[in-house]
Amino acid sequence: MVLVLVAAVVAFVTIRDSLPSLSNSPGAGTRSPAAATAAGRTVGPAVADLEVSLAGGGHRSATGLVLTPAGEVVTNNHVIAGATGITARPGGTGPAYTATVLGYDVTHDVAVLGLTGASGLSTIEPGSSSSVTTGDPVAVIGNVAGLEGAARARTGGVTGVHQQVAGGGERLSGLLEIHVATGARDSGGPVTGAGTKVLAMTTSAPGGGHFDGQSSDDVTYAIPIDDVLAVVDRVDAGHSTPSVHVGPRAALGVAVQPTSHGDTGAYVVGVTADGPAAKVGLVPDTIIVSIDNATIRTPGALDATLDRHRPGDRVGVGWVGHDGTYHVTDVELGTAPPR
């Protein structure tokens, strides 16, 4: 949940960084080494290595799929949540481009990026994920990490469809379950079928009900490419929905938590120095109760309300001070990292 400056990243991350190919996955089809190599050679140039800088000095390495020659890239939302800077290197060895977040869908773990100044890039060829069934052979291509030659492809098979996974209070559904071990760097990478068409995008590996810091049991989950592209289409259309956010995210510049005793409002526990709230005199130990006369009952409601705005919008913030006095203050929203 977003606390404006504090993005609670849903840790749907894959676990292992370097694992051998699985050529005999139980209960699933297999692909020949030659077929896997062909998939890596063909799809690899359209796989982008992502390097993500985070607030507080953190960092992530991950993967993305190049959708257009001009540099539209799709990856997992958990990869870019809280990002303060993103660079992408298509093919793993080409030039690095600065990436901006065009939009994202937290509920489907999909984010769309644009690469500044990119042109003539190799692109993936999407297949139809609706035809994928248990037992189908697949290859998973992950982060190229500067490797020369064909990208690494790990082979295995589909062991389940329409699966659900949960972690960090969030849930993903409609996923493919694949008997292939992947690493954290592979999040956002392609899953190909019998040919070289991309059928899904890697999202997570299980580990005791959590997705961060757990050991993999050689099962990876992936988002069907039809679902991925549906989010991309919504972002390209430029219209935010309750689940899809388009463009930069608006910030009030406060960190909040639930009020005591379940009272209505978002209790302010921190205010960013020189941020929008600080500039108009909001301080910790106050309670935000409305935005533009719409009641804010919980911190989640504050997040959802701000997601409908853009940086630079002016909103009327209703808040209750230490002395119980109600105030309404006009605030110009700033910019926050994606959530």
C-alpha positions as CSV (number, residue, x, y, z in Angstrom):
1,M,0.0,0.0,0.0
2,V,1.3,3.4,-0.8
3,L,2.1,5.8,2.0
4,V,2.9,8.4,-0.6
5,L,6.6,8.5,0.1
6,V,6.7,4.9,1.3
7,A,5.8,2.4,-1.4
8,A,5.0,-1.1,0.1
9,V,6.4,-3.2,-2.7
10,V,4.5,-6.5,-3.3
11,A,7.4,-8.9,-3.3
12,F,6.3,-11.2,-6.1
13,V,9.9,-12.1,-7.0
14,T,11.6,-15.1,-8.4
15,I,14.2,-16.7,-6.1
16,R,17.2,-18.3,-7.7
17,D,19.8,-16.5,-9.8
18,S,21.5,-19.4,-11.6
19,L,20.0,-22.8,-12.0
20,P,20.4,-25.7,-14.5
21,S,17.9,-26.5,-17.2
22,L,15.2,-28.9,-16.4
23,S,14.9,-31.2,-19.4
24,N,12.7,-33.8,-17.7
25,S,10.1,-32.0,-15.7
26,P,7.8,-34.4,-14.0
27,G,4.2,-34.4,-15.4
28,A,5.2,-32.0,-18.2
29,G,6.5,-32.0,-21.8
30,T,10.0,-31.3,-22.7
31,R,11.9,-29.3,-25.4
32,S,15.1,-30.5,-27.1
33,P,18.3,-28.5,-26.3
34,A,18.3,-27.4,-30.0
35,A,14.8,-26.0,-29.7
36,A,15.7,-24.2,-26.5
37,T,18.8,-22.7,-28.1
38,A,16.7,-21.6,-31.1
39,A,14.3,-19.9,-28.7
40,G,17.1,-18.1,-26.9
41,R,18.7,-17.0,-30.2
42,T,15.4,-15.7,-31.6
43,V,13.8,-14.2,-28.6
44,G,16.9,-13.1,-26.7
45,P,17.5,-9.8,-28.7
46,A,14.0,-8.7,-27.6
47,V,14.7,-9.4,-23.9
48,A,15.8,-6.3,-22.0
49,D,18.0,-6.3,-18.9
50,L,16.6,-3.9,-16.4
51,E,18.5,-2.1,-13.6
52,V,16.3,-0.4,-11.1
53,S,17.4,2.2,-8.5
54,L,15.2,2.5,-5.4
55,A,14.6,5.2,-2.8
56,G,17.1,4.8,0.0
57,G,19.9,3.4,-2.2
58,G,18.4,0.0,-3.0
59,H,18.7,-1.7,-6.3
60,R,17.0,-4.5,-8.4
61,S,18.0,-6.3,-11.5
62,A,15.2,-7.8,-13.6
63,T,14.0,-8.5,-17.1
64,G,11.5,-7.0,-19.6
65,L,9.9,-7.8,-23.0
66,V,10.5,-5.3,-25.9
67,L,7.1,-4.8,-27.5
68,T,7.8,-2.1,-30.1
69,P,10.9,-0.9,-32.2
70,A,10.5,2.5,-30.5
71,G,11.1,1.0,-27.1
72,E,7.9,0.1,-25.3
73,V,8.8,-2.6,-22.7
74,V,6.7,-4.6,-20.4
75,T,7.8,-6.1,-17.1
76,N,6.4,-7.0,-13.6
77,N,5.1,-4.2,-11.5
78,H,6.9,-5.5,-8.5
79,V,10.2,-4.9,-10.4
80,I,9.6,-1.1,-10.7
81,A,7.6,-0.4,-7.5
82,G,9.4,2.4,-5.6
83,A,11.8,3.1,-8.5
84,T,13.6,6.3,-8.6
85,G,15.5,5.5,-11.8
86,I,15.4,2.7,-14.4
87,T,17.8,1.7,-17.2
88,A,17.2,-0.9,-19.9
89,R,19.6,-2.8,-22.1
90,P,17.8,-4.6,-24.9
91,G,19.6,-7.8,-25.8
92,G,21.8,-7.5,-22.8
93,T,24.7,-6.2,-24.7
94,G,23.4,-3.2,-26.6
95,P,23.2,0.4,-25.5
96,A,21.5,1.3,-22.3
97,Y,18.4,3.5,-22.4
98,T,16.7,5.5,-19.6
99,A,13.3,4.1,-19.0
100,T,10.2,5.9,-17.7
101,V,7.1,4.3,-16.3
102,L,4.1,4.8,-18.6
103,G,1.7,2.9,-16.4
104,Y,1.1,-0.1,-14.2
105,D,-1.4,-2.5,-12.8
106,V,-0.6,-3.7,-9.3
107,T,-3.4,-6.3,-9.2
108,H,-1.9,-8.1,-12.3
109,D,1.8,-7.3,-11.6
110,V,2.3,-5.7,-15.0
111,A,4.2,-2.4,-15.7
112,V,4.8,-0.7,-19.0
113,L,7.9,1.3,-19.7
114,G,9.1,3.6,-22.4
115,L,12.8,3.8,-23.5
116,T,14.0,7.3,-24.2
117,G,15.6,7.7,-27.7
118,A,15.2,4.0,-28.7
119,S,14.5,3.0,-32.3
120,G,14.8,-0.1,-34.5
121,L,14.7,-2.5,-31.6
122,S,14.0,-6.3,-31.9
123,T,10.6,-7.2,-30.6
124,I,8.9,-10.3,-29.2
125,E,6.2,-12.1,-31.2
126,P,3.3,-12.8,-28.9
127,G,1.4,-16.1,-29.1
128,S,-2.0,-17.0,-27.8
129,S,-1.9,-18.0,-24.1
130,S,-5.5,-19.2,-24.2
131,S,-4.4,-22.5,-25.9
132,V,-1.8,-23.4,-23.3
133,T,-2.6,-26.6,-21.4
134,T,-1.0,-28.8,-18.7
135,G,1.9,-30.8,-20.2
136,D,2.9,-28.3,-22.8
137,P,6.7,-27.9,-23.2
138,V,8.1,-24.4,-22.7
139,A,11.3,-22.5,-22.4
140,V,11.9,-19.7,-20.0
141,I,14.4,-17.0,-21.0
142,G,15.7,-14.8,-18.3
143,N,18.1,-11.8,-17.7
144,V,20.8,-12.0,-20.3
145,A,23.3,-10.2,-18.0
146,G,25.7,-9.2,-20.7
147,L,26.1,-12.7,-22.1
148,E,27.4,-12.9,-25.7
149,G,25.6,-15.2,-28.1
150,A,22.2,-16.8,-27.6
151,A,20.3,-15.9,-24.4
152,R,20.0,-18.7,-21.8
153,A,16.9,-20.7,-22.1
154,R,15.7,-23.2,-19.4
155,T,13.3,-25.9,-20.5
156,G,10.5,-27.6,-18.7
157,G,6.7,-27.8,-19.0
158,V,3.4,-26.4,-17.8
159,T,2.2,-28.2,-14.7
160,G,-1.0,-26.1,-14.1
161,V,-3.2,-23.3,-15.6
162,H,-5.5,-20.8,-13.9
163,Q,-3.4,-20.9,-10.8
164,Q,-3.4,-18.4,-7.8
165,V,-0.5,-17.3,-5.7
166,A,-0.4,-14.9,-2.8
167,G,2.2,-12.9,-0.9
168,G,2.6,-9.7,1.0
169,G,-1.1,-9.3,1.3
170,E,-1.6,-9.4,-2.5
171,R,-2.9,-12.1,-4.8
172,L,-2.3,-13.0,-8.4
173,S,-4.7,-15.2,-10.3
174,G,-5.0,-16.9,-13.7
175,L,-1.3,-17.8,-13.8
176,L,0.5,-20.6,-15.5
177,E,2.5,-22.9,-13.2
178,I,5.8,-24.1,-14.9
179,H,8.3,-26.6,-13.7
180,V,11.3,-24.5,-14.3
181,A,13.6,-22.9,-11.7
182,T,14.2,-19.2,-12.2
183,G,16.1,-16.4,-10.4
184,A,15.1,-12.9,-9.1
185,R,16.8,-11.3,-12.2
186,D,14.4,-13.3,-14.4
187,S,11.2,-11.5,-13.3
188,G,9.5,-10.1,-16.3
189,G,11.2,-12.5,-18.8
190,P,9.5,-14.5,-21.6
191,V,8.0,-18.0,-21.6
192,T,8.0,-19.5,-25.1
193,G,6.0,-22.5,-26.4
194,A,6.9,-25.1,-29.0
195,G,8.2,-22.4,-31.3
196,T,9.5,-18.9,-30.4
197,K,6.3,-17.1,-29.8
198,V,6.0,-15.7,-26.3
199,L,3.1,-17.2,-24.3
200,A,3.6,-15.7,-20.9
201,M,5.7,-13.4,-18.7
202,T,7.5,-14.8,-15.6
203,T,6.4,-13.3,-12.3
204,S,7.2,-15.4,-9.3
205,A,8.4,-18.6,-7.6
206,P,6.8,-19.9,-4.4
207,G,8.5,-20.3,-1.1
208,G,6.4,-21.1,2.0
209,G,3.7,-18.6,1.2
210,H,6.1,-15.8,0.7
211,F,8.0,-14.4,-2.3
212,D,11.0,-12.7,-0.8
213,G,14.1,-14.5,0.5
214,Q,12.6,-18.0,0.3
215,S,14.1,-21.0,-1.5
216,S,12.4,-22.1,-4.8
217,D,11.0,-25.5,-5.2
218,D,11.7,-25.4,-9.0
219,V,8.2,-24.0,-9.8
220,T,7.7,-20.7,-11.4
221,Y,4.5,-18.8,-12.1
222,A,3.9,-16.7,-15.2
223,I,1.3,-14.3,-16.4
224,P,-0.4,-15.3,-19.7
225,I,0.6,-13.0,-22.5
226,D,-3.0,-12.2,-23.3
227,D,-3.5,-10.8,-19.8
228,V,-0.2,-8.9,-20.1
229,L,-1.1,-7.2,-23.4
230,A,-4.6,-6.3,-22.1
231,V,-2.9,-4.1,-19.4
232,V,-0.6,-2.7,-22.1
233,D,-3.6,-1.8,-24.2
234,R,-5.2,0.0,-21.3
235,V,-2.0,2.0,-20.6
236,D,-1.6,2.9,-24.3
237,A,-5.2,4.1,-24.4
238,G,-4.2,6.6,-21.6
239,H,-7.2,6.0,-19.4
240,S,-6.6,5.1,-15.7
241,T,-9.0,2.6,-14.2
242,P,-9.4,1.4,-10.6
243,S,-6.6,-1.1,-11.2
244,V,-4.6,0.5,-14.0
245,H,-2.6,3.7,-13.3
246,V,-1.4,5.7,-16.3
247,G,1.5,8.2,-16.1
248,P,3.5,9.5,-13.0
249,R,2.0,9.0,-9.6
250,A,0.8,12.0,-7.5
251,A,2.3,12.5,-4.0
252,L,1.0,14.4,-1.0
253,G,4.3,13.9,0.8
254,V,3.1,12.1,4.0
255,A,3.5,8.7,5.5
256,V,0.3,7.4,7.1
257,Q,-1.1,4.5,9.1
258,P,-4.5,3.5,10.3
259,T,-6.0,5.6,13.1
260,S,-6.3,4.1,16.6
261,H,-9.6,2.4,17.6
262,G,-10.6,2.0,13.9
263,D,-11.6,5.7,13.6
264,T,-12.1,7.2,10.1
265,G,-9.0,8.8,8.5
266,A,-5.3,8.3,7.7
267,Y,-3.1,9.1,10.7
268,V,0.0,11.1,9.6
269,V,3.2,9.7,11.1
270,G,5.7,11.5,8.9
271,V,5.9,14.5,6.5
272,T,8.5,14.9,3.8
273,A,10.7,18.0,4.3
274,D,9.8,20.5,1.6
275,G,7.1,18.2,0.2
276,P,3.6,19.3,-0.7
277,A,2.1,18.7,2.7
278,A,5.0,20.3,4.6
279,K,4.7,23.4,2.4
280,V,1.1,24.1,3.6
281,G,1.8,23.2,7.3
282,L,0.6,19.6,7.7
283,V,2.6,18.0,10.5
284,P,2.8,14.5,12.1
285,D,0.1,13.5,14.6
286,T,-2.7,14.9,12.4
287,I,-5.4,12.9,10.7
288,I,-6.4,13.3,7.0
289,V,-10.1,12.8,6.7
290,S,-11.0,14.0,3.2
291,I,-9.7,14.9,-0.2
292,D,-11.9,17.4,-2.2
293,N,-14.8,16.7,0.2
294,A,-14.6,12.9,-0.4
295,T,-14.2,11.1,2.9
296,I,-10.9,9.3,3.5
297,R,-11.7,6.3,5.8
298,T,-8.4,4.4,5.6
299,P,-4.8,4.8,4.4
300,G,-5.8,2.6,1.4
301,A,-8.5,5.0,0.5
302,L,-6.0,7.9,0.5
303,D,-3.8,5.9,-1.8
304,A,-6.6,5.1,-4.2
305,T,-7.8,8.7,-4.2
306,L,-4.3,10.1,-5.0
307,D,-3.9,7.5,-7.8
308,R,-6.8,9.2,-9.6
309,H,-4.8,12.5,-9.7
310,R,-1.6,13.7,-11.5
311,P,1.4,15.6,-10.2
312,G,0.5,19.3,-10.2
313,D,-3.2,18.8,-9.5
314,R,-4.5,21.0,-6.6
315,V,-6.7,19.2,-4.1
316,G,-8.5,20.3,-0.9
317,V,-7.1,18.2,2.0
318,G,-9.4,18.0,5.0
319,W,-7.5,17.2,8.2
320,V,-7.9,17.3,12.0
321,G,-5.2,18.8,14.1
322,H,-3.8,18.1,17.6
323,D,-6.5,20.1,19.2
324,G,-9.3,18.4,17.3
325,T,-9.9,21.4,15.0
326,Y,-11.0,20.6,11.4
327,H,-9.1,22.3,8.6
328,V,-9.2,22.3,4.8
329,T,-6.0,23.2,3.0
330,D,-5.4,23.6,-0.7
331,V,-2.4,21.5,-1.7
332,E,-0.5,21.1,-5.1
333,L,0.5,17.5,-5.4
334,G,4.0,16.4,-6.1
335,T,5.5,13.3,-7.8
336,A,6.0,9.9,-6.1
337,P,7.7,6.7,-7.3
338,P,5.4,4.1,-8.8
339,R,3.8,1.6,-6.4
